[in-house]
């Protein structure tokens, strides 16, 4: 069991505000798309990945940052932090306040059997439990892909992302916005079901809009611990590829815990463009209102991976968090609590 008794855990006022949503859970279900289990190759997107892109490292929280946390602020400030900042492909930026659904939310276990692959042998947190996914054209893996971005200084980086609708992918904000390199990254490409840098079975797709939370920008104090509570990102693609490939569901569970977390992504210590999965237990004492922690093995490039639960009875896969950061002892996901569920649902297309 992981001990989460850390000083950097979020300010009490912020936790209370984000944890005051409805008692009942909420969920948007997954879709397998029209491809079927033996997915035919769809007309590929016309974009191309940069093969020299460097995996984006998940931000680390050290002991010095542990003593500093994001300011809680008054209710008006908390509400402002939950507004949406949007970057469009034409370079324009816009802001929208928190929706009525988010305002109301603020006031108010199984291993996936589709996992197959070869065992690996390096150390991450204890023995490396990651397994390569070789059947990337099957569901749910074809709904998961590599997200490439270009920073303002021209550096290319990679993260992981997951389809949650026909044109919508879920990832981490730090995959879209770099406080220390000009702010918004200026371009994004998504390769669903990527099997290697030479094998993109469904092509590579461009984007129309990217969204992050206002709090991720305005609360930055020179260290990642000041913005980790808002490290969620949404990208709207230029084509509805989810209609063909399917997408994963996502939800808010107020009693989250006692389940097996499944994490699938593109860790940078493996061969470029290869998909790997890991799973580990999530226990209630390691689940807070805004984050939860686990010892699933991740690596730079795994940032933005969905953390999802597989229900063997319904065969439903439901995302409950996004892998965003690491410490020396455990890895961290931002949790889809009640207001964050509303934020993602409101942007989904």
PEHUUR-V711077 format. One record per residue. N is the residue number from 0. NEAR is the number of other ideal C-beta (glycine too) atoms within 12 Angstrom. Layout:
BEGIN
N/NEAR + N/NEAR
END
This chain:
BEGIN
0/17 + 1/25 + 2/14 + 3/28 + 4/15 + 5/26 + 6/18 + 7/33 + 8/31 + 9/39 + 10/29 + 11/16 + 12/24 + 13/36 + 14/23 + 15/21 + 16/35 + 17/44 + 18/31 + 19/24 + 20/32 + 21/21 + 22/14 + 23/15 + 24/22 + 25/29 + 26/27 + 27/28 + 28/22 + 29/34 + 30/29 + 31/29 + 32/31 + 33/19 + 34/29 + 35/16 + 36/17 + 37/12 + 38/27 + 39/16 + 40/21 + 41/28 + 42/14 + 43/22 + 44/29 + 45/13 + 46/23 + 47/20 + 48/35 + 49/24 + 50/20 + 51/15 + 52/35 + 53/21 + 54/36 + 55/45 + 56/26 + 57/39 + 58/34 + 59/27 + 60/34 + 61/20 + 62/16 + 63/14 + 64/25 + 65/22 + 66/15 + 67/25 + 68/30 + 69/36 + 70/23 + 71/22 + 72/23 + 73/14 + 74/20 + 75/15 + 76/23 + 77/38 + 78/27 + 79/27 + 80/44 + 81/45 + 82/31 + 83/35 + 84/36 + 85/30 + 86/34 + 87/21 + 88/23 + 89/13 + 90/16 + 91/14 + 92/22 + 93/17 + 94/20 + 95/22 + 96/21 + 97/33 + 98/22 + 99/17 + 100/25 + 101/36 + 102/26 + 103/20 + 104/36 + 105/37 + 106/23 + 107/24 + 108/25 + 109/24 + 110/27 + 111/37 + 112/18 + 113/32 + 114/30 + 115/18 + 116/25 + 117/17 + 118/16 + 119/24 + 120/14 + 121/17 + 122/13 + 123/28 + 124/24 + 125/16 + 126/15 + 127/23 + 128/30 + 129/39 + 130/31 + 131/29 + 132/39 + 133/23 + 134/26 + 135/38 + 136/34 + 137/31 + 138/35 + 139/45 + 140/46 + 141/44 + 142/46 + 143/51 + 144/51 + 145/54 + 146/51 + 147/45 + 148/46 + 149/31 + 150/29 + 151/20 + 152/15 + 153/16 + 154/23 + 155/27 + 156/42 + 157/46 + 158/52 + 159/53 + 160/51 + 161/51 + 162/51 + 163/45 + 164/35 + 165/25 + 166/29 + 167/40 + 168/54 + 169/56 + 170/53 + 171/51 + 172/48 + 173/43 + 174/50 + 175/47 + 176/42 + 177/32 + 178/27 + 179/16 + 180/21 + 181/17 + 182/25 + 183/35 + 184/39 + 185/28 + 186/32 + 187/45 + 188/38 + 189/49 + 190/47 + 191/48 + 192/44 + 193/44 + 194/32 + 195/23 + 196/24 + 197/15 + 198/24 + 199/33 + 200/33 + 201/37 + 202/30 + 203/36 + 204/41 + 205/29 + 206/40 + 207/26 + 208/32 + 209/44 + 210/40 + 211/46 + 212/46 + 213/34 + 214/41 + 215/40 + 216/32 + 217/26 + 218/35 + 219/31 + 220/18 + 221/13 + 222/25 + 223/38 + 224/36 + 225/30 + 226/40 + 227/47 + 228/46 + 229/43 + 230/45 + 231/52 + 232/49 + 233/44 + 234/49 + 235/36 + 236/42 + 237/26 + 238/30 + 239/25 + 240/41 + 241/40 + 242/22 + 243/34 + 244/47 + 245/37 + 246/42 + 247/49 + 248/40 + 249/44 + 250/37 + 251/36 + 252/34 + 253/27 + 254/15 + 255/37 + 256/25 + 257/18 + 258/33 + 259/30 + 260/46 + 261/45 + 262/50 + 263/53 + 264/52 + 265/54 + 266/44 + 267/27 + 268/24 + 269/35 + 270/23 + 271/27 + 272/35 + 273/37 + 274/47 + 275/45 + 276/46 + 277/42 + 278/32 + 279/34 + 280/27 + 281/38 + 282/23 + 283/19 + 284/18 + 285/33 + 286/33 + 287/33 + 288/32 + 289/46 + 290/45 + 291/41 + 292/43 + 293/43 + 294/32 + 295/43 + 296/33 + 297/50 + 298/35 + 299/33 + 300/40 + 301/47 + 302/48 + 303/51 + 304/54 + 305/51 + 306/49 + 307/47 + 308/39 + 309/33 + 310/25 + 311/16 + 312/8 + 313/14 + 314/19 + 315/24 + 316/44 + 317/38 + 318/52 + 319/45 + 320/49 + 321/51 + 322/53 + 323/49 + 324/41 + 325/31 + 326/32 + 327/16 + 328/23 + 329/33 + 330/43 + 331/46 + 332/46 + 333/49 + 334/44 + 335/44 + 336/44 + 337/36 + 338/45 + 339/46 + 340/42 + 341/33 + 342/43 + 343/47 + 344/30 + 345/27 + 346/34 + 347/30 + 348/27
END
